């Protein structure tokens, strides 16, 4: 892995399995009407929260067979700040473009209902990115084509940097 490598994202299907302690608190799940329909979600709150976790094994295996994958991070509890650095060697960092992240409506609703700061949202939830994949810049388009052929809708969210460790959101 080196500076300039590209960070691709695979979309999540929703909250997946992370942050449910906070979700339960924000929505007071035990006392709420989970059958309430939300236009922004296109379904009830209960349906949105119980959307099954997307599994990425087949598309990622297909990608690994055709392109050199330099790093993979499943975005689970700990969000971007804890998960992405686990796949990056010491001395390198990740620069993530916030506007490139396709935030799902459920996360906007959680943030608004809980009055949760943006940094906490990106440190707790996947925000619509279920998995990040690092490839060489010259392999990025090919990688996205392979992932699309496998039924995914990949998008670029950032790059590997030589300045500092960890994740920088800008």
C-alpha positions as CSV (number, residue, x, y, z in Angstrom):
1,X,0.0,0.0,0.0
2,X,1.3,3.5,-0.8
3,X,0.3,7.1,-1.0
4,X,-2.2,7.7,-3.9
5,X,-3.9,4.3,-3.7
6,X,-7.6,4.6,-4.0
7,X,-10.2,3.7,-1.4
8,X,-13.4,2.3,-2.8
9,X,-16.6,1.8,-0.9
10,X,-19.3,-0.9,-1.2
11,X,-22.7,0.3,0.0
12,X,-24.2,-1.0,3.2
13,X,-27.8,-2.2,3.3
14,X,-28.4,-0.1,6.5
15,X,-27.3,0.0,10.1
16,X,-26.0,-3.6,9.9
17,X,-25.0,-4.8,13.3
18,X,-23.2,-1.8,14.8
19,X,-24.4,1.0,17.0
20,X,-27.6,-0.6,18.2
21,X,-27.1,0.5,21.8
22,X,-27.1,4.1,20.6
23,X,-30.0,3.4,18.2
24,X,-32.1,1.9,21.0
25,X,-31.4,5.0,23.2
26,X,-32.1,7.5,20.4
27,X,-35.4,6.0,19.4
28,X,-36.4,4.6,22.9
29,X,-37.1,1.4,21.1
30,X,-38.9,-0.3,24.0
31,X,-41.5,2.5,24.1
32,X,-41.6,3.6,20.4
33,X,-43.9,2.8,17.6
34,X,-41.6,1.0,15.3
35,X,-44.4,0.6,12.7
36,X,-44.3,4.4,12.1
37,X,-43.7,5.0,8.4
38,X,-41.0,7.6,7.5
39,X,-41.1,9.1,4.0
40,X,-37.3,9.6,4.0
41,X,-36.8,5.9,4.7
42,X,-39.4,4.6,2.4
43,X,-40.5,2.2,5.1
44,X,-41.2,1.9,8.8
45,X,-38.5,2.6,11.4
46,X,-38.6,-1.1,12.4
47,X,-38.1,-2.3,8.8
48,X,-35.2,0.1,8.4
49,X,-33.5,-1.0,11.6
50,X,-34.0,-4.7,10.8
51,X,-32.7,-4.6,7.3
52,X,-30.5,-7.6,7.0
53,X,-26.7,-7.1,7.0
54,X,-25.3,-7.2,3.5
55,X,-22.7,-9.9,2.9
56,X,-19.7,-9.1,0.6
57,X,-17.9,-12.4,0.3
58,X,-18.6,-13.3,-3.4
59,X,-18.0,-9.8,-4.9
60,X,-14.8,-9.3,-2.9
61,X,-13.5,-12.8,-3.8
62,X,-14.2,-12.1,-7.4
63,X,-12.3,-8.8,-7.2
64,X,-9.3,-10.5,-5.4
65,X,-9.0,-13.0,-8.2
66,X,-8.7,-10.2,-10.9
67,X,-7.0,-7.2,-9.2
68,X,-4.4,-6.7,-6.5
69,X,-6.4,-5.7,-3.4
70,X,-4.1,-3.9,-1.0
71,X,-6.5,-3.6,1.9
72,X,-10.1,-4.4,3.0
73,X,-12.0,-3.0,6.0
74,X,-15.5,-4.1,7.1
75,X,-17.0,-1.0,8.5
76,X,-18.6,-2.2,11.7
77,X,-18.7,-0.9,15.3
78,X,-16.1,1.9,15.5
79,X,-17.1,3.2,12.1
80,X,-14.5,4.8,9.8
81,X,-12.1,6.0,12.5
82,X,-11.4,2.6,14.0
83,X,-11.9,0.1,11.1
84,X,-10.2,1.7,8.1
85,X,-6.8,2.2,9.9
86,X,-6.7,-1.5,10.8
87,X,-6.0,-2.3,7.1
88,X,-3.4,0.4,6.6
89,X,0.3,0.0,7.4
90,X,2.0,2.3,10.0
91,X,3.0,5.6,8.6
92,X,0.1,5.9,6.1
93,X,-3.3,7.4,6.6
94,X,-6.7,7.6,4.8
95,X,-8.2,10.7,3.5
96,X,-12.0,10.3,3.1
97,X,-14.1,12.8,1.2
98,X,-17.3,13.2,3.2
99,X,-19.3,14.4,0.2
100,X,-18.4,11.1,-1.6
101,X,-20.0,9.0,1.1
102,X,-23.5,8.1,0.1
103,X,-25.1,8.4,3.6
104,X,-28.2,6.4,3.9
105,X,-31.4,8.2,5.2
106,X,-31.5,6.0,8.4
107,X,-28.2,7.7,9.5
108,X,-29.6,11.2,8.9
109,X,-32.6,10.3,11.0
110,X,-30.5,8.8,13.8
111,X,-28.2,11.9,13.8
112,X,-31.2,14.3,13.9
113,X,-33.2,12.4,16.4
114,X,-30.3,11.9,18.8
115,X,-28.6,15.3,18.1
116,X,-25.4,13.3,17.5
117,X,-22.3,15.1,16.3
118,X,-21.0,14.2,12.9
119,X,-17.7,12.8,14.2
120,X,-19.6,10.5,16.6
121,X,-21.7,9.3,13.7
122,X,-18.7,8.4,11.6
123,X,-17.1,6.8,14.7
124,X,-20.1,4.6,15.5
125,X,-21.9,3.7,12.2
126,X,-21.0,2.7,8.7
127,X,-22.9,5.7,7.3
128,X,-23.8,3.8,4.2
129,X,-20.4,2.2,3.6
130,X,-20.3,-1.5,4.5
131,X,-16.8,-2.2,3.3
132,X,-13.8,-0.2,2.0
133,X,-11.3,-1.6,-0.4
134,X,-7.9,-0.2,-1.3
135,X,-6.5,-0.7,-4.8
136,X,-3.8,1.0,-6.8
137,X,-5.0,4.2,-8.6
138,X,-4.5,2.5,-12.0
139,X,-6.7,-0.4,-11.0
140,X,-9.6,1.6,-9.6
141,X,-11.8,1.7,-12.7
142,X,-11.2,-2.0,-13.4
143,X,-12.0,-2.9,-9.8
144,X,-15.2,-0.9,-9.9
145,X,-16.2,-2.7,-13.2
146,X,-15.6,-6.1,-11.6
147,X,-17.6,-5.2,-8.5
148,X,-20.5,-3.8,-10.7
149,X,-20.4,-7.1,-12.6
150,X,-20.8,-8.9,-9.3
151,X,-23.9,-6.9,-8.4
152,X,-22.4,-4.1,-6.3
153,X,-22.5,-0.4,-6.7
154,X,-19.0,0.7,-5.7
155,X,-17.9,4.3,-5.4
156,X,-14.6,6.1,-4.6
157,X,-14.5,7.7,-1.2
158,X,-10.8,8.6,-0.8
159,X,-7.2,7.9,-1.0
160,X,-4.2,6.7,1.0
161,X,-1.9,9.5,2.3
162,X,1.6,9.6,3.5
163,X,0.9,12.3,6.0
164,X,-0.1,10.9,9.4
165,X,-1.9,7.8,10.5
166,X,-5.6,7.3,10.9
167,X,-8.5,8.7,9.0
168,X,-9.1,12.3,8.0
169,X,-12.6,13.2,6.9
170,X,-12.8,16.4,4.7
